[in-house]
Amino acid sequence: EIIAGTNPTDPGSALRLSFRLLSAENRIALRWPSILGRTYTVESTPALGPPGDWHTAVSNLGGSGGLIEWQEPVPENTVRYYRLGVTQD
């Protein structure tokens, strides 16, 4: 909670990764609220399994204090799972 910059006593304060499909472009757009002084990493995997199966999709995204959106091309009929990591600068 401290590193993510969320408030543990506020149920509405959470680090949430949301997505939308950009079907015309075969892309997925991931977005989340960011905090200044934090750095974000997005990892992905094609299947849920052993912890070592996650791969860095993008890293070193600096927090802006607003929403961050990152997009990735996704071929049709592809399954991907994403997770968001955060570190304090």
N, C-alpha and C positions, 0 to 999 in steps of 0.2 A: 504494500500500500504506500509506503513512504517513497520508494523508488518510482512507482508509477505516478505519484502525485495525486492519488485518490484519497478520499476521506472514508475511513472504515466505519464511521458512525452514520453515514449517509447512503442509503440503499441506491440512490440515483447516481452516485459517484463511483464509476467503474471504468476500467480500461476495456473498451469494447471494440472489436474489429467487425466492421460491417462490410457488405459487399453488394455489388450490382453487376449484372451481366450486360455487357455491351454487345449484343448479339450481332448487330450489323458489322461489327469490327472483329468478332471472335476474340474479345478481350474481357477480362474481369477487372473491375475497379474495386480496390480495397481502400477503406478510409477509417480513420480513428481520430479522436481528439488528442492533441499533443500538448505538452507542457514545455515551456522554455527551460533549458538546462538539462534536457533529456535527449537521448539518442535511441532510435528505434530500429529494429531488425525484423524483417518478415521472413519466415521459413515456410517451406512447403514440402509435401510428401504425396505420392500418388496413392498410398494405402496406409492405414493405421497399423502399426506393427511395432517392432523393436525401436527403442529410443534413438538408435543411431541412423534411422532411415530419413531423418529430417535434413533438408538441404537449404542453405541460405539463398533466398530469392533476391533480396536486396538488403543492404545494411548501411549504417552510418547516415540515417535520415535524421537530421536535427529537428528537434521540436520547435514549433513556431508560436505556440500559444493558441493555435486554432486547429482546424481540421487538416489532416494530411491525407492526400489521396495518392495512391500508387497503382499503376495499371500494368497488367501482364497479358501477353497473348496466350490464349488457351485453345489448342486444337479441338475440333469437334469430337464429341464422344470421349472426352478426357475427364477423369476424376482427379481432383486435387483437394487436399486439406491444407489449411493455413493456420499458422500461429504467429503471434506478435510478441516480441521481446522488447524490453526497455531497460536502459541503464542510465544512471545518473551521472552527468558530466562532472 
